[in-house]
Amino acid sequence: MIRSREQLFNAIRAAHLPENLLRIWEDDVPSRLQYTLQNPASFFEAFLSHPEGFPSPDELLILWQTNGQSIVGYLPSSRIFILNYLEDGPDEIEVLGESYQQMLSGLIAKLIMREVPDAELLKCVEFLGFKYLFQLQEFIAKNPNWEENTASLIAEIESTE
């Protein structure tokens, strides 16, 4: 189990996740992401004190928090990215994807649907290291049920690489 910020950062690096994720801890994110990718320090302190209140505490890597209500994390042994609303308890998680790119697809799709200007969208994509912007934009434009299917689109693309 992670017991310090240093251990968490090392585990994020060992999982080969983008180094920019560590910048979230410094509140250094593109302006369009500042209300979504928030510094998880307060939740991390709660995790250190009460790990039983978090999903899979033996392997959880907390990546960010949003609005003081939820965390996004990675479970390395399960190889899944999760969303957990803390008020729902540790057993209620939403799987965001089985890869980093799949996890990001829903976040980037929401930015696309909000019609974030291209320059700002590109800053977000570059910051997060999202590789499939063009394919995702095209998919959203052609599919009315895109919300449930962004991670599966990315999984399909990744399977052909």
N, CA and C atoms as a LAMMPS dump frame, in Angstrom:
ITEM: TIMESTEP
0
ITEM: NUMBER OF ATOMS
483
ITEM: BOX BOUNDS ff ff ff
-5.0000000000000000e+02 5.0000000000000000e+02
-5.0000000000000000e+02 5.0000000000000000e+02
-5.0000000000000000e+02 5.0000000000000000e+02
ITEM: ATOMS id mol type element x y z
1 1 1 N 0.842 -1.185 0
2 1 2 C 0 0 0
3 1 3 C 0.885 1.244 0
4 2 1 N 0.463 2.233 -0.722
5 2 2 C 1.169 3.513 -0.79
6 2 3 C 1.067 4.204 0.569
7 3 1 N 2.218 4.705 1.056
8 3 2 C 2.22 5.343 2.37
9 3 3 C 2.794 6.766 2.358
10 4 1 N 3.163 7.249 1.171
11 4 2 C 3.684 8.618 1.091
12 4 3 C 3.486 9.143 -0.326
13 5 1 N 3.57 10.431 -0.451
14 5 2 C 3.465 11.065 -1.766
15 5 3 C 4.589 10.575 -2.678
16 6 1 N 5.786 10.453 -2.125
17 6 2 C 6.921 9.972 -2.913
18 6 3 C 6.654 8.569 -3.461
19 7 1 N 6.12 7.689 -2.635
20 7 2 C 5.787 6.336 -3.092
21 7 3 C 4.72 6.387 -4.192
22 8 1 N 3.737 7.257 -4.02
23 8 2 C 2.689 7.391 -5.036
24 8 3 C 3.286 7.851 -6.36
25 9 1 N 4.118 8.88 -6.316
26 9 2 C 4.736 9.394 -7.545
27 9 3 C 5.592 8.322 -8.209
28 10 1 N 6.341 7.581 -7.415
29 10 2 C 7.165 6.504 -7.975
30 10 3 C 6.297 5.418 -8.597
31 11 1 N 5.175 5.108 -7.971
32 11 2 C 4.269 4.086 -8.503
33 11 3 C 3.62 4.562 -9.808
34 12 1 N 3.284 5.842 -9.893
35 12 2 C 2.726 6.397 -11.13
36 12 3 C 3.756 6.29 -12.244
37 13 1 N 4.987 6.615 -11.934
38 13 2 C 6.056 6.482 -12.931
39 13 3 C 6.268 5.023 -13.319
40 14 1 N 6.27 4.131 -12.347
41 14 2 C 6.478 2.7 -12.606
42 14 3 C 5.36 2.122 -13.474
43 15 1 N 4.163 2.71 -13.384
44 15 2 C 3.03 2.263 -14.199
45 15 3 C 3.097 2.857 -15.608
46 16 1 N 4.128 3.634 -15.877
47 16 2 C 4.35 4.267 -17.18
48 16 3 C 3.228 5.226 -17.561
49 17 1 N 2.707 5.91 -16.554
50 17 2 C 1.702 6.938 -16.805
51 17 3 C 2.428 8.254 -17.068
52 18 1 N 1.81 9.154 -17.817
53 18 2 C 2.492 10.404 -18.172
54 18 3 C 2.941 11.219 -16.957
55 19 1 N 4.122 11.724 -17.06
56 19 2 C 4.725 12.544 -15.999
57 19 3 C 3.863 13.779 -15.696
58 20 1 N 3.136 14.281 -16.698
59 20 2 C 2.303 15.46 -16.487
60 20 3 C 1.235 15.242 -15.424
61 21 1 N 0.865 13.998 -15.154
62 21 2 C -0.12 13.749 -14.098
63 21 3 C 0.377 14.252 -12.748
64 22 1 N 1.679 14.279 -12.575
65 22 2 C 2.235 14.765 -11.312
66 22 3 C 2.085 16.281 -11.186
67 23 1 N 1.946 16.956 -12.307
68 23 2 C 1.757 18.414 -12.275
69 23 3 C 0.406 18.785 -11.661
70 24 1 N -0.535 17.862 -11.659
71 24 2 C -1.839 18.122 -11.04
72 24 3 C -1.641 18.457 -9.563
73 25 1 N -0.657 17.823 -8.938
74 25 2 C -0.373 18.06 -7.518
75 25 3 C 0.128 19.479 -7.263
76 26 1 N 0.574 20.147 -8.322
77 26 2 C 1.052 21.529 -8.208
78 26 3 C 0.02 22.512 -8.753
79 27 1 N -1.183 22.024 -9.038
80 27 2 C -2.25 22.841 -9.638
81 27 3 C -1.797 23.456 -10.956
82 28 1 N -0.978 22.718 -11.677
83 28 2 C -0.405 23.191 -12.938
84 28 3 C -1.033 22.414 -14.1
85 29 1 N -2.272 22.795 -14.432
86 29 2 C -3.003 22.135 -15.52
87 29 3 C -3.581 23.203 -16.44
88 30 1 N -3.871 22.851 -17.698
89 30 2 C -4.516 23.82 -18.595
90 30 3 C -5.817 24.337 -17.984
91 31 1 N -6.135 25.587 -18.259
92 31 2 C -7.293 26.229 -17.617
93 31 3 C -8.598 25.469 -17.843
94 32 1 N -8.773 24.855 -18.982
95 32 2 C -10.005 24.1 -19.255
96 32 3 C -10.124 22.832 -18.418
97 33 1 N -9.047 22.418 -17.798
98 33 2 C -9.06 21.206 -16.976
99 33 3 C -9.014 21.487 -15.481
100 34 1 N -8.904 22.762 -15.105
101 34 2 C -8.657 23.085 -13.703
102 34 3 C -9.791 22.703 -12.754
103 35 1 N -11.004 22.548 -13.253
104 35 2 C -12.111 22.159 -12.378
105 35 3 C -12.366 20.653 -12.412
106 36 1 N -11.682 19.958 -13.302
107 36 2 C -11.832 18.51 -13.413
108 36 3 C -10.63 17.789 -12.822
109 37 1 N -9.433 18.234 -13.19
110 37 2 C -8.198 17.621 -12.693
111 37 3 C -7.683 18.448 -11.531
112 38 1 N -8.211 18.178 -10.358
113 38 2 C -7.838 18.97 -9.195
114 38 3 C -6.853 18.204 -8.307
115 39 1 N -6.023 18.977 -7.644
116 39 2 C -4.998 18.44 -6.753
117 39 3 C -5.655 17.493 -5.735
118 40 1 N -5.211 16.239 -5.699
119 40 2 C -5.831 15.266 -4.802
120 40 3 C -5.208 15.195 -3.407
121 41 1 N -4.426 16.194 -3.03
122 41 2 C -3.691 16.124 -1.759
123 41 3 C -4.606 15.875 -0.558
124 42 1 N -5.763 16.543 -0.491
125 42 2 C -6.636 16.354 0.674
126 42 3 C -7.192 14.933 0.716
127 43 1 N -7.556 14.386 -0.448
128 43 2 C -8.038 13.009 -0.48
129 43 3 C -6.901 12.034 -0.184
130 44 1 N -5.707 12.371 -0.619
131 44 2 C -4.57 11.498 -0.345
132 44 3 C -4.302 11.438 1.159
133 45 1 N -4.401 12.572 1.841
134 45 2 C -4.227 12.58 3.296
135 45 3 C -5.302 11.725 3.963
136 46 1 N -6.546 11.816 3.474
137 46 2 C -7.621 10.98 4.013
138 46 3 C -7.331 9.506 3.74
139 47 1 N -6.806 9.224 2.567
140 47 2 C -6.443 7.852 2.209
141 47 3 C -5.393 7.297 3.163
142 48 1 N -4.387 8.102 3.468
143 48 2 C -3.334 7.648 4.375
144 48 3 C -3.886 7.346 5.772
145 49 1 N -4.871 8.131 6.204
146 49 2 C -5.456 7.948 7.535
147 49 3 C -6.513 6.844 7.581
148 50 1 N -7.29 6.718 6.498
149 50 2 C -8.42 5.781 6.474
150 50 3 C -8.49 5.057 5.133
151 51 1 N -7.51 4.213 4.829
152 51 2 C -7.497 3.549 3.52
153 51 3 C -8.726 2.68 3.265
154 52 1 N -9.356 2.211 4.336
155 52 2 C -10.531 1.358 4.164
156 52 3 C -11.705 2.095 3.506
157 53 1 N -11.663 3.408 3.468
158 53 2 C -12.716 4.208 2.844
159 53 3 C -12.538 4.372 1.348
160 54 1 N -11.493 3.756 0.785
161 54 2 C -11.17 3.908 -0.635
162 54 3 C -11.183 2.546 -1.331
163 55 1 N -11.474 2.539 -2.624
164 55 2 C -11.481 1.258 -3.343
165 55 3 C -10.076 0.669 -3.466
166 56 1 N -9.971 -0.627 -3.278
167 56 2 C -8.716 -1.368 -3.456
168 56 3 C -7.51 -0.625 -2.876
169 57 1 N -7.517 -0.336 -1.581
170 57 2 C -6.447 0.493 -1.012
171 57 3 C -5.042 -0.096 -1.154
172 58 1 N -4.932 -1.401 -1.304
173 58 2 C -3.604 -2.001 -1.435
174 58 3 C -2.925 -1.658 -2.752
175 59 1 N -3.695 -1.231 -3.753
176 59 2 C -3.084 -0.935 -5.045
177 59 3 C -3.481 0.414 -5.641
178 60 1 N -4.386 1.132 -5.011
179 60 2 C -4.919 2.371 -5.577
180 60 3 C -3.844 3.437 -5.761
181 61 1 N -3.781 3.97 -6.984
182 61 2 C -2.961 5.145 -7.279
183 61 3 C -3.927 6.285 -7.567
184 62 1 N -4.016 7.237 -6.671
185 62 2 C -4.926 8.372 -6.844
186 62 3 C -4.293 9.339 -7.837
187 63 1 N -5.018 9.642 -8.909
188 63 2 C -4.489 10.527 -9.957
189 63 3 C -4.988 11.958 -9.797
190 64 1 N -6.284 12.132 -9.529
191 64 2 C -6.822 13.466 -9.291
192 64 3 C -8.156 13.349 -8.586
193 65 1 N -8.619 14.493 -8.103
194 65 2 C -9.952 14.577 -7.521
195 65 3 C -10.738 15.628 -8.278
196 66 1 N -12.055 15.562 -8.164
197 66 2 C -12.927 16.531 -8.827
198 66 3 C -13.983 17.015 -7.842
199 67 1 N -14.032 18.316 -7.654
200 67 2 C -15.051 18.984 -6.841
201 67 3 C -15.18 18.453 -5.415
202 68 1 N -14.13 17.897 -4.876
203 68 2 C -14.198 17.39 -3.52
204 68 3 C -15.173 16.238 -3.352
205 69 1 N -15.558 15.608 -4.465
206 69 2 C -16.56 14.542 -4.41
207 69 3 C -16.047 13.201 -4.91
208 70 1 N -15.118 13.234 -5.84
209 70 2 C -14.713 11.982 -6.477
210 70 3 C -13.212 11.971 -6.753
211 71 1 N -12.732 10.753 -6.953
212 71 2 C -11.347 10.58 -7.364
213 71 3 C -11.305 9.74 -8.628
214 72 1 N -10.283 9.977 -9.416
215 72 2 C -9.936 9.09 -10.519
216 72 3 C -8.636 8.437 -10.107
217 73 1 N -8.59 7.125 -10.267
218 73 2 C -7.411 6.388 -9.861
219 73 3 C -7.103 5.257 -10.814
220 74 1 N -5.971 4.644 -10.565
221 74 2 C -5.525 3.507 -11.366
222 74 3 C -5.263 2.341 -10.427
223 75 1 N -5.716 1.155 -10.839
224 75 2 C -5.473 -0.071 -10.095
225 75 3 C -4.527 -0.931 -10.93
226 76 1 N -3.225 -0.88 -10.657
227 76 2 C -2.237 -1.546 -11.507
228 76 3 C -2.424 -3.05 -11.675
229 77 1 N -2.747 -3.764 -10.611
230 77 2 C -2.845 -5.216 -10.774
231 77 3 C -4.08 -5.61 -11.58
232 78 1 N -5.126 -4.798 -11.506
233 78 2 C -6.33 -5.041 -12.301
234 78 3 C -6.232 -4.396 -13.685
235 79 1 N -5.296 -3.466 -13.812
236 79 2 C -5.094 -2.702 -15.045
237 79 3 C -6.361 -1.978 -15.506
238 80 1 N -6.98 -1.298 -14.532
239 80 2 C -8.155 -0.497 -14.858
240 80 3 C -8.044 0.879 -14.219
241 81 1 N -8.655 1.839 -14.888
242 81 2 C -8.784 3.199 -14.373
243 81 3 C -10.205 3.326 -13.85
244 82 1 N -10.33 3.934 -12.689
245 82 2 C -11.634 3.982 -12.039
246 82 3 C -12.025 5.39 -11.618
247 83 1 N -13.323 5.567 -11.449
248 83 2 C -13.911 6.755 -10.85
249 83 3 C -14.639 6.288 -9.607
250 84 1 N -14.432 6.975 -8.491
251 84 2 C -15.115 6.628 -7.252
252 84 3 C -15.633 7.901 -6.607
253 85 1 N -16.955 7.936 -6.396
254 85 2 C -17.555 9.01 -5.609
255 85 3 C -17.447 8.579 -4.156
256 86 1 N -16.729 9.347 -3.366
257 86 2 C -16.406 8.921 -2.016
258 86 3 C -17.642 8.713 -1.16
259 87 1 N -18.697 9.471 -1.41
260 87 2 C -19.917 9.293 -0.626
261 87 3 C -20.578 7.936 -0.892
262 88 1 N -20.242 7.32 -2.019
263 88 2 C -20.824 6.015 -2.355
264 88 3 C -20.093 4.847 -1.701
265 89 1 N -18.956 5.12 -1.11
266 89 2 C -18.191 4.065 -0.45
267 89 3 C -17.206 3.396 -1.384
268 90 1 N -16.33 2.597 -0.816
269 90 2 C -15.224 2.024 -1.589
270 90 3 C -15.626 0.942 -2.585
271 91 1 N -16.808 0.365 -2.431
272 91 2 C -17.2 -0.732 -3.325
273 91 3 C -17.889 -0.265 -4.597
274 92 1 N -18.254 0.99 -4.651
275 92 2 C -18.945 1.532 -5.824
276 92 3 C -17.949 2.27 -6.714
277 93 1 N -17.534 1.621 -7.777
278 93 2 C -16.607 2.261 -8.714
279 93 3 C -17.177 2.172 -10.118
280 94 1 N -16.754 3.107 -10.934
281 94 2 C -17.056 3.066 -12.361
282 94 3 C -15.731 2.83 -13.078
283 95 1 N -15.685 1.825 -13.926
284 95 2 C -14.473 1.57 -14.699
285 95 3 C -14.469 2.537 -15.882
286 96 1 N -13.441 3.361 -15.95
287 96 2 C -13.31 4.353 -17.013
288 96 3 C -12.576 3.799 -18.224
289 97 1 N -11.837 2.73 -18.04
290 97 2 C -11.113 2.131 -19.153
291 97 3 C -10.049 1.178 -18.675
292 98 1 N -9.603 0.37 -19.616
293 98 2 C -8.534 -0.588 -19.334
294 98 3 C -7.184 -0.079 -19.801
295 99 1 N -7.172 1.109 -20.367
296 99 2 C -5.917 1.754 -20.743
297 99 3 C -6.045 3.241 -20.429
298 100 1 N -4.907 3.879 -20.373
299 100 2 C -4.884 5.321 -20.121
300 100 3 C -5.67 6.078 -21.194
301 101 1 N -5.496 5.692 -22.445
302 101 2 C -6.192 6.362 -23.539
303 101 3 C -7.706 6.157 -23.445
304 102 1 N -8.132 4.96 -23.087
305 102 2 C -9.566 4.704 -22.917
306 102 3 C -10.133 5.575 -21.809
307 103 1 N -9.409 5.665 -20.701
308 103 2 C -9.862 6.472 -19.572
309 103 3 C -10.039 7.93 -19.972
310 104 1 N -9.111 8.437 -20.771
311 104 2 C -9.175 9.84 -21.175
312 104 3 C -10.283 10.127 -22.174
313 105 1 N -10.722 9.123 -22.909
314 105 2 C -11.673 9.359 -24.003
315 105 3 C -12.947 10.062 -23.546
316 106 1 N -13.488 9.686 -22.404
317 106 2 C -14.706 10.345 -21.919
318 106 3 C -14.462 11.793 -21.551
319 107 1 N -13.339 12.062 -20.927
320 107 2 C -12.98 13.431 -20.548
321 107 3 C -12.795 14.31 -21.783
322 108 1 N -12.046 13.823 -22.75
323 108 2 C -11.804 14.596 -23.971
324 108 3 C -13.103 14.768 -24.759
325 109 1 N -13.943 13.735 -24.784
326 109 2 C -15.228 13.824 -25.491
327 109 3 C -16.095 14.936 -24.91
328 110 1 N -16.085 15.083 -23.605
329 110 2 C -16.878 16.152 -22.982
330 110 3 C -16.36 17.523 -23.386
331 111 1 N -15.052 17.659 -23.504
332 111 2 C -14.489 18.933 -23.965
333 111 3 C -14.911 19.219 -25.407
334 112 1 N -14.911 18.187 -26.223
335 112 2 C -15.334 18.342 -27.624
336 112 3 C -16.798 18.789 -27.674
337 113 1 N -17.637 18.149 -26.896
338 113 2 C -19.067 18.476 -26.912
339 113 3 C -19.35 19.861 -26.345
340 114 1 N -18.494 20.353 -25.479
341 114 2 C -18.64 21.717 -24.944
342 114 3 C -18.117 22.76 -25.928
343 115 1 N -17.648 22.264 -27.063
344 115 2 C -17.115 23.133 -28.121
345 115 3 C -15.985 24.022 -27.619
346 116 1 N -15.097 23.414 -26.86
347 116 2 C -13.894 24.107 -26.412
348 116 3 C -13.115 24.517 -27.655
349 117 1 N -12.663 25.768 -27.736
350 117 2 C -11.894 26.206 -28.909
351 117 3 C -10.702 25.282 -29.184
352 118 1 N -10.396 25.116 -30.452
353 118 2 C -9.36 24.164 -30.868
354 118 3 C -8.025 24.354 -30.146
355 119 1 N -7.578 25.59 -30
356 119 2 C -6.281 25.833 -29.359
357 119 3 C -6.29 25.346 -27.914
358 120 1 N -7.382 25.584 -27.21
359 120 2 C -7.478 25.14 -25.82
360 120 3 C -7.622 23.619 -25.739
361 121 1 N -8.387 23.049 -26.659
362 121 2 C -8.547 21.603 -26.701
363 121 3 C -7.198 20.927 -26.935
364 122 1 N -6.421 21.48 -27.85
365 122 2 C -5.09 20.916 -28.132
366 122 3 C -4.179 20.995 -26.914
367 123 1 N -4.27 22.069 -26.146
368 123 2 C -3.469 22.167 -24.914
369 123 3 C -3.828 21.042 -23.949
370 124 1 N -5.117 20.762 -23.832
371 124 2 C -5.575 19.697 -22.939
372 124 3 C -5.094 18.334 -23.432
373 125 1 N -5.241 18.109 -24.726
374 125 2 C -4.84 16.839 -25.338
375 125 3 C -3.339 16.628 -25.169
376 126 1 N -2.558 17.668 -25.412
377 126 2 C -1.104 17.563 -25.273
378 126 3 C -0.703 17.355 -23.815
379 127 1 N -1.337 18.073 -22.915
380 127 2 C -1.028 17.931 -21.496
381 127 3 C -1.263 16.492 -21.033
382 128 1 N -2.377 15.919 -21.449
383 128 2 C -2.737 14.575 -21.011
384 128 3 C -2.099 13.468 -21.846
385 129 1 N -1.592 13.815 -23.025
386 129 2 C -0.999 12.795 -23.884
387 129 3 C -2.042 11.931 -24.579
388 130 1 N -3.183 12.531 -24.918
389 130 2 C -4.242 11.783 -25.608
390 130 3 C -3.889 11.689 -27.091
391 131 1 N -3.91 10.473 -27.64
392 131 2 C -3.411 10.218 -28.994
393 131 3 C -4.476 10.203 -30.09
394 132 1 N -5.732 10.175 -29.731
395 132 2 C -6.756 9.859 -30.731
396 132 3 C -7.804 10.959 -30.903
397 133 1 N -7.389 12.2 -30.859
398 133 2 C -8.327 13.315 -30.953
399 133 3 C -9.119 13.277 -32.258
400 134 1 N -8.44 13.143 -33.385
401 134 2 C -9.132 13.159 -34.678
402 134 3 C -10.168 12.045 -34.75
403 135 1 N -9.779 10.838 -34.366
404 135 2 C -10.706 9.697 -34.424
405 135 3 C -11.899 9.91 -33.493
406 136 1 N -11.647 10.464 -32.323
407 136 2 C -12.724 10.711 -31.369
408 136 3 C -13.677 11.783 -31.886
409 137 1 N -13.139 12.857 -32.449
410 137 2 C -13.995 13.905 -33.015
411 137 3 C -14.882 13.348 -34.121
412 138 1 N -14.303 12.551 -34.971
413 138 2 C -15.054 11.946 -36.064
414 138 3 C -16.142 11.005 -35.532
415 139 1 N -15.805 10.214 -34.543
416 139 2 C -16.75 9.278 -33.937
417 139 3 C -17.937 10.022 -33.32
418 140 1 N -17.663 11.074 -32.571
419 140 2 C -18.726 11.849 -31.929
420 140 3 C -19.639 12.482 -32.968
421 141 1 N -19.062 12.993 -34.041
422 141 2 C -19.853 13.641 -35.097
423 141 3 C -20.813 12.662 -35.779
424 142 1 N -20.459 11.389 -35.812
425 142 2 C -21.258 10.408 -36.549
426 142 3 C -22.132 9.511 -35.676
427 143 1 N -21.964 9.552 -34.362
428 143 2 C -22.658 8.605 -33.487
429 143 3 C -23.441 9.307 -32.382
430 144 1 N -24.771 9.227 -32.444
431 144 2 C -25.572 9.878 -31.407
432 144 3 C -25.398 9.233 -30.027
433 145 1 N -24.977 7.982 -29.97
434 145 2 C -24.78 7.288 -28.69
435 145 3 C -23.312 7.266 -28.278
436 146 1 N -22.584 8.307 -28.601
437 146 2 C -21.151 8.339 -28.359
438 146 3 C -20.791 8.22 -26.887
439 147 1 N -21.637 8.724 -25.993
440 147 2 C -21.263 8.79 -24.574
441 147 3 C -20.934 7.432 -23.972
442 148 1 N -21.657 6.399 -24.353
443 148 2 C -21.416 5.084 -23.789
444 148 3 C -20.304 4.335 -24.513
445 149 1 N -19.799 4.882 -25.601
446 149 2 C -18.933 4.095 -26.467
447 149 3 C -17.54 4.656 -26.724
448 150 1 N -17.138 5.712 -26.035
449 150 2 C -15.819 6.278 -26.334
450 150 3 C -14.689 5.329 -25.946
451 151 1 N -14.793 4.69 -24.777
452 151 2 C -13.726 3.77 -24.356
453 151 3 C -13.637 2.575 -25.293
454 152 1 N -14.79 2.073 -25.769
455 152 2 C -14.75 0.927 -26.687
456 152 3 C -14.169 1.328 -28.037
457 153 1 N -14.406 2.571 -28.475
458 153 2 C -13.783 3.059 -29.705
459 153 3 C -12.267 3.027 -29.558
460 154 1 N -11.763 3.553 -28.461
461 154 2 C -10.308 3.606 -28.256
462 154 3 C -9.758 2.194 -28.113
463 155 1 N -10.482 1.308 -27.428
464 155 2 C -10.028 -0.085 -27.312
465 155 3 C -9.901 -0.717 -28.677
466 156 1 N -10.848 -0.445 -29.561
467 156 2 C -10.804 -0.984 -30.92
468 156 3 C -9.586 -0.44 -31.681
469 157 1 N -9.337 0.843 -31.565
470 157 2 C -8.171 1.445 -32.23
471 157 3 C -6.881 0.827 -31.684
472 158 1 N -6.8 0.718 -30.35
473 158 2 C -5.594 0.178 -29.722
474 158 3 C -5.35 -1.28 -30.125
475 159 1 N -6.405 -2.018 -30.337
476 159 2 C -6.24 -3.438 -30.696
477 159 3 C -5.633 -3.625 -32.083
478 160 1 N -5.702 -2.587 -32.906
479 160 2 C -5.137 -2.693 -34.272
480 160 3 C -3.721 -2.143 -34.361
481 161 1 N -3.229 -1.602 -33.274
482 161 2 C -1.871 -1.018 -33.292
483 161 3 C -0.801 -2.042 -33.019
